Amino acid sequence: MTPAEITKELDELELRLERLRIKYDQFFTGIEKVAPWVQRKDVDRRFQQLHREQMRSTTLRFRFNTLVQRFTSYQTYWGRVL
């Protein structure tokens, strides 16, 4: 993948992660009746896909690692609340 494609994928992943967080917040408040397992699996799959990519740019690696840390924090929180 080119750096432009990786940047586009990171943008999309960040957007999907934020949507997933909102879905979980709605689930915990009772608005949604079912936990968003499908969306979570999709986000997890995208993380695995990007993890296999060779990112030579320090900026892209930093951005990806920041998203990984955020997702890990969310997973810990969601697991505790569930």
Secondary structure, DSSP 8 states (H G I E B T S, - for coil): --HHHHHHHHHHHHHHHHHHHHHHHHHHHTSSSS--HHHHHHHHHHHHHHHHS----HHHHHHHHHHHHHHHHHHHHHHHH-
